[in-house]
Amino acid sequence: MKLYITTLLLMLGSSLAAHAQDYIQVTGTVTDGINNTLTGVSVTIKNQVGGGAMTNDKGRYTVRTEPYSTLIFSHIGFATQEIKLGNKGLLNVTLTVARLKRPVAGDRYRCGASEKTYGYRSCFCYQR
């Protein structure tokens, strides 16, 4: 009986170890078009629930996923990108500013020309 339980545990342990080798850890940095790091970028894995991440204050992320899966990078004001992974563990991404298509009325939107000017009045902004 002890031999049966020991064999069963060894088989279970080896199958778990084989399954754990099917994953890779992908790290990288997300920047904008002028090499500023982006904080709060959502990094998700296509067709998988959970397992995503967000970039930290230095624009870095770490995701554990299967090789050859697709990562989706999205952030407000930037175009969403889907990038198919290979077998690599390093993926640096540059997001481009989204093209704006139709006007939307709102408040607390960025209305000024200066980078540090934010309008707290109603204004017309654009939604993609």
PyMOL commands that set and color helices and strands:
alter all, ss='L'
color gray80, all
select helices_A, chain A and resi 2-20
alter helices_A, ss='H'
color red, helices_A
select strands_A, chain A and resi 24-31+42-45+53-54+60-65+70-74+81-84+93-94+102-106+123-127
alter strands_A, ss='S'
color yellow, strands_A
deselect
rebuild
show_as cartoon
